[in-house]
C-alpha cells in the first residue's frame, strides 16, 4: 500500500448540527408582477390584425387596419375633436360614478353594520340589482330631462347597485375573531368599525369598484347615444351610422384606454391603502 493511500483521509463529514438554508415557502400565492407580458400580448394582437388586414386574410369590412385607426386618433388630436368629445365624457363619468360610489359604499356599510337597515334594504337592492340599467334610460329622460341630469342619474344608479352589493358583502366577510378580539380589549364600537371592519372590508370594496366603474363606462356610452352632441358615445354613434370603421374603432380605443386608466387608478389606491397585506 502506497504512502499516498495511507495518508489520504476521507472528506470531513458535515457537522450534525450545521445549519442548512431552507427556501422560504410562505409567499401566500402572491402574484409576480410580469409587467412585460401585457405589452407583448397587445403588440402581438395588433400586429396580427395589421398583417391580416393588409394580406386580405381579414376583411377590411369587418376590421380596419390598426395603422388607419392610429392615424384617425392622431387626426382627432390635431383637429381638437378629441378633447371636444373626451372632456364631456370624463365630466359625466366623474360626476355620475362618484355619486353612485359614495352613496353605494355608505349604504353598503350601513347594511353590513345595522340589522334593521339590512332587513329593510337588502330585499330592495336584490330587486333592483338585476334590472338592466340601460333599459331605464328612457325613464330617467322622462324624470330628469334629456340634458346632463339624466346622464348623471343613469351612471350614478348603475354604479350604485353593484357597489352596495360588493360593500356589504365585504363587511360581512371581515373576520369575526378580529372583532371579538377588539371587543375583548375594550375598544368602542366606533373604534372597531374604523380600525377593524373598514380596513378588513376595503379589499372587497375596491374590487367591487372595479366592476362598478366598468359598468359606469358602459352606461356613459349608452347615455351619450341619446340626446348628446358631444361625447365618446355620440362620436361612436355618428361613426357607426356612417359606417366609418376607422372612426368607430378610434372611439372604441379611447373607451378601452379609459377603462385601463380607471383600473390602474384603482390598483394604485389598492397599493397605497392595502399595503398592510404584504
C-alpha positions as CSV (number, residue, x, y, z in Angstrom):
1,X,0.0,0.0,0.0
2,X,1.5,3.3,-1.0
3,X,2.1,6.2,1.3
4,X,-0.4,8.3,-0.7
5,X,-3.1,5.8,0.1
6,X,-2.1,5.5,3.7
7,X,-2.1,9.3,4.3
8,X,-5.2,10.1,2.3
9,X,-8.2,10.9,4.5
10,X,-11.9,10.8,3.7
11,X,-13.6,14.1,3.2
12,X,-14.8,15.6,6.5
13,X,-18.4,14.8,7.3
14,X,-20.9,17.6,7.7
15,X,-21.4,18.5,11.3
16,X,-24.7,17.2,12.5
17,X,-25.8,20.5,13.9
18,X,-24.7,22.6,10.9
19,X,-27.5,24.9,9.8
20,X,-29.0,24.3,6.4
21,X,-30.5,27.1,4.3
22,X,-34.2,26.4,3.7
23,X,-36.1,28.1,0.9
24,X,-38.9,30.3,2.1
25,X,-42.2,28.8,1.1
26,X,-44.6,31.2,2.7
27,X,-45.2,33.5,-0.2
28,X,-49.0,33.2,0.2
29,X,-49.7,32.9,-3.5
30,X,-48.6,36.5,-4.2
31,X,-48.8,37.2,-8.0
32,X,-45.4,38.0,-9.6
33,X,-45.5,41.3,-11.5
34,X,-44.6,40.3,-15.0
35,X,-45.1,43.8,-16.4
36,X,-43.7,42.9,-19.8
37,X,-46.4,40.3,-20.6
38,X,-49.3,42.8,-21.3
39,X,-47.4,44.9,-23.8
40,X,-46.3,41.7,-25.6
41,X,-49.9,40.5,-25.9
42,X,-51.1,43.8,-27.2
43,X,-48.3,44.1,-29.7
44,X,-48.8,40.6,-31.0
45,X,-52.6,41.1,-31.3
46,X,-52.2,44.4,-33.1
47,X,-49.5,43.0,-35.4
48,X,-51.7,40.0,-36.3
49,X,-54.6,42.3,-37.2
50,X,-52.4,44.6,-39.2
51,X,-50.9,41.7,-41.2
52,X,-54.2,40.1,-41.6
53,X,-55.9,43.2,-43.0
54,X,-53.1,44.0,-45.3
55,X,-52.8,40.5,-46.7
56,X,-56.6,40.1,-47.1
57,X,-56.9,37.3,-44.6
58,X,-59.1,39.6,-42.5
59,X,-61.7,41.6,-44.5
60,X,-61.5,45.3,-44.3
61,X,-65.3,45.4,-44.0
62,X,-65.0,43.7,-40.6
63,X,-61.9,45.2,-39.0
64,X,-59.9,48.3,-40.1
65,X,-56.2,48.4,-40.1
66,X,-54.7,49.4,-36.7
67,X,-52.4,51.9,-38.6
68,X,-55.5,53.6,-40.0
69,X,-57.1,53.7,-36.6
70,X,-53.9,55.3,-35.2
71,X,-53.9,57.9,-38.0
72,X,-57.6,58.7,-37.1
73,X,-56.6,59.2,-33.5
74,X,-53.8,61.5,-34.5
75,X,-56.2,63.5,-36.7
76,X,-58.7,63.7,-33.8
77,X,-56.0,65.1,-31.6
78,X,-54.7,67.6,-34.1
79,X,-58.2,68.9,-35.0
80,X,-59.2,69.3,-31.4
81,X,-62.1,67.0,-31.7
82,X,-60.6,64.5,-29.2
83,X,-60.9,66.9,-26.3
84,X,-64.2,68.2,-27.6
85,X,-65.7,64.7,-27.1
86,X,-63.4,63.5,-24.2
87,X,-64.0,66.3,-21.7
88,X,-67.8,66.0,-21.6
89,X,-67.5,62.2,-21.2
90,X,-65.0,62.5,-18.4
91,X,-67.1,65.0,-16.6
92,X,-70.2,62.8,-16.9
93,X,-68.3,59.8,-15.8
94,X,-66.6,61.5,-12.8
95,X,-69.8,63.1,-11.5
96,X,-72.1,60.1,-12.0
97,X,-69.7,57.4,-10.8
98,X,-68.6,59.5,-7.8
99,X,-72.2,60.0,-6.7
100,X,-73.0,56.3,-7.2
101,X,-69.9,55.0,-5.5
102,X,-70.1,57.3,-2.4
103,X,-73.8,56.6,-1.8
104,X,-73.3,52.9,-2.6
105,X,-70.4,52.5,-0.2
106,X,-72.3,54.4,2.6
107,X,-75.4,52.3,2.2
108,X,-73.4,49.1,1.9
109,X,-71.5,49.8,5.1
110,X,-74.8,50.6,6.9
111,X,-76.4,47.3,5.7
112,X,-73.3,45.4,6.9
113,X,-73.4,47.1,10.4
114,X,-77.0,47.6,11.3
115,X,-79.5,44.7,11.3
116,X,-82.6,46.9,10.8
117,X,-81.1,48.6,7.7
118,X,-80.1,45.1,6.4
119,X,-83.6,43.8,6.9
120,X,-85.2,46.8,5.1
121,X,-82.8,47.4,2.2
122,X,-81.3,44.0,1.2
123,X,-84.6,42.9,-0.4
124,X,-84.9,46.3,-2.2
125,X,-81.3,46.1,-3.5
126,X,-81.9,42.4,-4.6
127,X,-85.0,43.6,-6.5
128,X,-83.3,46.4,-8.4
129,X,-79.9,44.9,-9.0
130,X,-80.8,42.5,-11.9
131,X,-82.7,45.3,-13.8
132,X,-80.7,46.3,-16.9
133,X,-79.8,49.9,-16.2
134,X,-79.7,50.8,-19.9
135,X,-83.4,49.9,-20.1
136,X,-84.1,52.6,-17.6
137,X,-82.6,55.3,-19.7
138,X,-86.0,56.5,-21.2
139,X,-87.4,56.6,-17.7
140,X,-84.5,58.8,-16.5
141,X,-85.0,61.1,-19.5
142,X,-88.7,61.5,-18.5
143,X,-87.8,62.2,-14.9
144,X,-84.7,64.4,-15.3
145,X,-85.0,65.6,-18.9
146,X,-82.7,65.0,-21.9
147,X,-79.9,67.2,-20.7
148,X,-77.0,66.3,-18.4
149,X,-79.1,65.4,-15.3
150,X,-80.5,62.2,-16.8
151,X,-76.9,61.1,-17.8
152,X,-75.6,61.7,-14.3
153,X,-78.5,59.9,-12.8
154,X,-78.2,56.8,-15.0
155,X,-74.5,56.5,-14.4
156,X,-74.9,57.0,-10.7
157,X,-77.7,54.5,-10.4
158,X,-75.7,51.9,-12.4
159,X,-72.7,52.4,-10.2
160,X,-74.7,52.4,-7.0
161,X,-76.2,48.9,-7.1
162,X,-73.0,46.8,-7.6
163,X,-71.2,49.0,-5.2
164,X,-73.8,48.3,-2.5
165,X,-73.7,44.5,-3.0
166,X,-69.9,44.4,-3.0
167,X,-69.6,46.6,0.1
168,X,-72.0,44.8,2.4
169,X,-70.6,41.5,1.2
170,X,-67.1,42.7,2.1
171,X,-68.2,43.9,5.5
172,X,-69.8,40.5,6.1
173,X,-66.6,38.7,5.2
174,X,-64.5,40.5,7.8
175,X,-63.0,38.0,10.2
176,X,-65.3,37.9,13.3
177,X,-62.5,36.7,15.5
178,X,-60.8,40.1,15.0
179,X,-64.0,41.9,16.0
180,X,-64.3,39.8,19.1
181,X,-60.6,40.5,20.0
182,X,-61.3,44.2,19.7
183,X,-64.3,43.8,22.0
184,X,-62.3,41.9,24.5
185,X,-59.7,44.7,24.6
186,X,-62.5,47.1,25.4
187,X,-62.5,49.0,22.1
188,X,-65.5,51.2,21.4
189,X,-68.0,50.4,18.6
190,X,-66.7,53.3,16.5
191,X,-63.0,52.2,17.0
192,X,-63.8,48.6,16.0
193,X,-65.5,49.9,12.8
194,X,-62.7,52.3,12.0
195,X,-59.7,50.1,12.9
196,X,-61.0,46.6,12.1
197,X,-64.2,46.5,10.0
198,X,-63.4,49.1,7.3
199,X,-59.7,48.0,6.7
200,X,-60.8,44.4,6.5
201,X,-63.6,45.2,4.1
202,X,-61.5,47.5,1.9
203,X,-60.2,44.8,-0.5
204,X,-63.7,43.7,-1.3
205,X,-64.9,47.3,-1.7
206,X,-62.1,48.2,-4.1
207,X,-62.8,45.0,-6.1
208,X,-66.4,46.0,-6.3
209,X,-65.4,49.5,-7.5
210,X,-63.5,47.9,-10.5
211,X,-66.7,46.3,-11.6
212,X,-68.9,49.4,-10.9
213,X,-66.6,51.7,-12.9
214,X,-66.6,49.4,-15.8
215,X,-70.4,49.4,-15.7
216,X,-70.3,53.2,-15.5
217,X,-68.3,53.4,-18.7
218,X,-70.8,51.2,-20.5
219,X,-73.7,53.4,-19.2
220,X,-71.8,56.5,-20.2
221,X,-71.7,55.4,-23.8
222,X,-75.4,54.4,-23.8
223,X,-76.4,57.8,-22.2
224,X,-74.4,59.8,-24.7
225,X,-76.0,58.0,-27.6
226,X,-79.3,59.6,-26.7
227,X,-79.5,63.4,-26.9
228,X,-75.8,64.2,-26.7
229,X,-74.0,66.3,-29.3
230,X,-70.5,65.7,-27.8
231,X,-69.1,62.7,-26.0
232,X,-67.4,59.4,-26.9
233,X,-70.8,57.7,-27.2
234,X,-72.1,60.3,-29.6
235,X,-68.9,60.1,-31.6
236,X,-69.2,56.3,-31.9
237,X,-72.9,56.5,-32.8
238,X,-72.1,59.0,-35.6
239,X,-69.3,56.9,-36.9
240,X,-71.4,53.8,-36.9
241,X,-74.3,55.5,-38.8
242,X,-71.8,56.5,-41.5
243,X,-70.1,53.0,-41.4
244,X,-66.8,54.7,-40.8
245,X,-64.9,51.8,-39.2
246,X,-61.7,53.8,-38.6
247,X,-63.6,56.5,-36.5
248,X,-65.7,53.8,-34.8
249,X,-62.7,51.8,-33.7
250,X,-60.9,55.0,-32.7
251,X,-63.8,55.7,-30.3
252,X,-63.6,52.1,-29.0
253,X,-59.8,52.5,-28.4
254,X,-60.5,55.7,-26.4
255,X,-63.0,53.8,-24.2
256,X,-60.6,50.9,-23.8
257,X,-57.8,53.3,-22.7
258,X,-60.3,55.0,-20.3
259,X,-61.0,51.6,-18.8
260,X,-57.3,50.8,-18.4
261,X,-56.6,54.1,-16.8
262,X,-59.5,53.6,-14.4
263,X,-58.4,50.1,-13.5
264,X,-54.8,51.4,-13.0
265,X,-56.1,54.2,-10.6
266,X,-57.9,51.6,-8.5
267,X,-54.7,49.5,-8.5
268,X,-52.8,52.5,-7.2
269,X,-55.3,53.1,-4.5
270,X,-55.1,49.4,-3.5
271,X,-51.3,49.5,-3.3
272,X,-51.4,52.6,-1.0
273,X,-54.4,51.6,1.1
274,X,-53.8,47.9,1.3
275,X,-50.1,47.9,1.9
276,X,-50.6,46.1,5.2
277,X,-51.5,42.9,3.4
278,X,-47.9,42.4,2.0
